[in-house]
Amino acid sequence: MAQPVPVSQSRTIKTALVLPSDTQHHHTIFGGRVMYYIDDVAAICAMRHCRSHVVTASVDSLDFLSPVKIGDAVNLEAFVTWTGRTSMEVFVKVFSEDLLTGEKNLTVTCFLTMVAVGEDGKPKEVPPVIPETEEEEVLYQTAPSRRDKRRERKQELKESLGQFSFMQVHNTRK
């Protein structure tokens, strides 16, 4: 088993300026752009933790709490909260920042599950994580419950969608 790694090794911060091309007709950032940033910062964070390639296995629900407008900065902070054998739970917080006033608003938070993969593309073991702050300790202690809920959700999805033909892969080439 690898040596445990402190959360501070994985902590990753990303900031981007929201430009007109990042927004829709309401002049607020596309949700998909925020999702891209979340996946990007989570991948960097997870790679810093395990020093390996990673893939995204799941993203918990995203509930947008406040808009990010043209000219704002979008700030993301990510860190590994818990690890399994080959997987890592990454917590991401997203804030908008009005660069002229300094006002900051929480936009969204979410958890992602990232899996370390070796050169062969197969999952590989990751080091345990060491929480260093009260927030990190709370997230660490509550992570197994979130993992169990993800597993239940995945099983329910398989059961409810498995009956439909679109779940089957069809070769349409003649």
C-alpha positions in Angstrom: 0.0 0.0 0.0 1.3 3.5 -0.9 2.1 6.1 1.7 -0.9 8.3 2.7 -1.0 11.7 1.1 -2.1 14.9 2.8 -5.1 16.7 1.2 -2.9 19.8 0.5 -1.0 17.8 -2.1 -4.1 17.5 -4.2 -5.6 20.9 -3.6 -6.1 22.6 -7.0 -7.4 26.1 -7.8 -8.4 27.3 -11.2 -9.6 30.8 -12.2 -11.0 31.8 -15.6 -12.5 35.1 -16.9 -16.0 34.7 -18.3 -16.0 36.0 -21.9 -19.0 36.5 -24.2 -18.2 33.2 -26.0 -18.6 31.3 -22.7 -22.2 32.6 -22.2 -25.7 32.1 -23.5 -28.3 34.7 -24.4 -28.8 35.6 -20.8 -25.2 36.7 -20.6 -24.4 34.1 -18.0 -22.0 31.2 -18.3 -23.1 28.0 -20.1 -23.7 25.2 -17.5 -21.7 22.9 -19.8 -18.7 25.3 -19.6 -18.8 25.1 -15.8 -19.1 21.3 -16.0 -16.0 21.3 -18.3 -14.1 23.4 -15.7 -15.2 21.1 -12.9 -14.0 17.9 -14.7 -10.7 19.6 -15.7 -9.9 20.8 -12.1 -11.0 17.5 -10.6 -8.7 15.5 -13.0 -5.7 17.7 -12.2 -6.5 17.4 -8.5 -6.8 13.6 -8.6 -3.6 13.2 -10.7 -1.7 15.3 -8.1 -2.9 12.9 -5.4 -2.0 9.6 -7.1 0.6 10.8 -9.6 -1.1 8.7 -12.2 -3.5 9.1 -15.1 -7.1 9.2 -14.1 -10.6 8.9 -15.6 -13.9 10.3 -14.5 -16.2 7.6 -13.2 -19.1 9.7 -11.9 -20.2 13.2 -11.2 -22.8 13.8 -8.5 -25.7 16.1 -9.2 -25.0 19.8 -10.0 -27.4 22.4 -8.6 -26.6 25.9 -9.8 -27.1 28.3 -6.9 -26.1 31.6 -8.5 -25.2 32.8 -12.0 -21.8 33.7 -13.3 -22.0 36.7 -15.6 -19.8 38.0 -18.5 -16.8 39.8 -17.0 -16.9 37.8 -13.8 -14.2 35.4 -12.7 -15.2 31.8 -12.1 -13.1 30.3 -9.3 -12.9 26.6 -8.7 -11.2 24.8 -5.8 -10.8 21.0 -5.7 -9.3 18.5 -3.3 -9.4 14.7 -2.7 -11.7 14.0 0.2 -11.4 10.2 0.4 -10.0 7.2 -1.4 -10.9 3.6 -2.1 -8.6 1.1 -3.6 -8.4 2.6 -7.0 -10.8 5.5 -6.8 -10.8 9.0 -5.3 -13.7 11.2 -4.3 -12.9 14.8 -5.3 -14.9 17.8 -3.9 -15.2 20.8 -6.1 -16.5 24.3 -5.1 -17.2 26.9 -7.7 -17.6 30.6 -7.0 -18.3 33.6 -9.2 -16.4 36.8 -8.5 -17.3 40.2 -9.6 -13.8 41.5 -10.4 -14.9 45.2 -10.0 -16.6 44.9 -6.6 -14.9 41.8 -5.2 -18.3 40.2 -4.4 -18.1 36.4 -4.4 -21.0 34.0 -4.6 -21.1 30.2 -4.4 -22.2 28.9 -7.8 -22.2 25.1 -7.3 -20.5 22.3 -5.4 -20.2 18.7 -6.4 -18.4 15.4 -5.8 -16.7 13.5 -8.6 -15.3 10.0 -8.5 -12.0 9.7 -10.3 -10.2 6.3 -11.0 -6.5 6.0 -11.3 -5.4 4.0 -14.4 -2.0 2.6 -15.3 -0.3 2.6 -18.7 -2.3 -0.5 -19.5 -5.5 1.4 -19.0 -6.5 -0.7 -16.0 -7.4 0.7 -12.6 -4.4 1.0 -10.2 -4.2 1.5 -6.5 -4.1 5.0 -5.0 -2.7 6.2 -1.7 -5.0 6.9 1.2 -5.7 10.6 2.0 -4.9 12.5 5.2 -7.4 15.2 6.0 -5.8 18.3 7.5 -8.6 20.7 8.3 -12.0 20.4 10.0 -13.8 20.7 6.7 -11.6 18.0 5.2 -12.2 15.7 8.2 -16.0 16.1 8.0 -15.9 15.3 4.2 -13.6 12.4 4.9 -15.9 10.9 7.6 -19.1 11.3 5.5 -17.5 10.0 2.2 -18.4 6.3 2.7 -22.1 7.2 3.0 -21.9 9.2 -0.3 -20.1 6.2 -2.0 -22.9 3.9 -0.9 -25.5 6.2 -2.3 -23.6 6.4 -5.6 -23.6 2.6 -5.8 -27.3 2.4 -5.0 -28.0 5.0 -7.7 -26.0 3.2 -10.3 -27.7 -0.1 -9.5 -31.2 1.5 -9.7 -30.3 3.1 -13.0 -29.1 -0.3 -14.4 -32.3 -1.9 -13.2 -34.7 0.7 -14.5 -33.0 1.3 -17.9 -31.9 -2.3 -18.6 -35.3 -3.2 -20.0 -35.0 -0.7 -22.9 -33.5 -1.6 -26.3 -31.4 1.6 -26.4 -29.2 0.1 -23.7 -28.1 -2.5 -26.2 -25.4 -1.8 -28.8 -26.6 -2.4 -32.3 -24.3 -2.7 -35.3 -26.0 -0.7 -38.1 -23.4 -1.4 -40.8 -24.2 -3.9 -43.5 
